[in-house]
Amino acid sequence: MPEPRAFPGAASGALAPVADKVDKAKEQALAGSLKIDLEVAKVILVQLGKLRARAAELVRDCTDLDTPLQFGDNWVGRIMSERLRLVAVDRDGGVTHVLTAFHQVLDDLEATVRFAAGLYETSDERAADDLRRAVRQFGVTVVEEPS
């Protein structure tokens, strides 16, 4: 029986084949060989939007994990503190890395659904709307230029 791996490594390993499958589906959607019903796509996009928002929130919260833990002022405490911090934020497999990769897979999956449903033209419009909403939080009004 193989030795169990720590959470981040196991999650990262499990995420890689999913990311590969999403990439292949995205290529098919871009080539036009993968189609999805528009109404089904809208339902999927709502759910993906919720997942993406939660994943983004978790990635933002990961900054709190990059804090040394206080297990005592001795070599054992310092080693334990650093080891746990690395499990959380290590670039080569920490929780932060895995959550960021998961968020990217969700982004790719959303793009795949949009391409497959023929909604890719609206991506730029959606990005512009997101930008307008973001700057409004700072009291900036966006003036539209005539087309």
Order of alpha helices (4+ residues) and beta strands (2+ residues): alpha-alpha-alpha-alpha-alpha
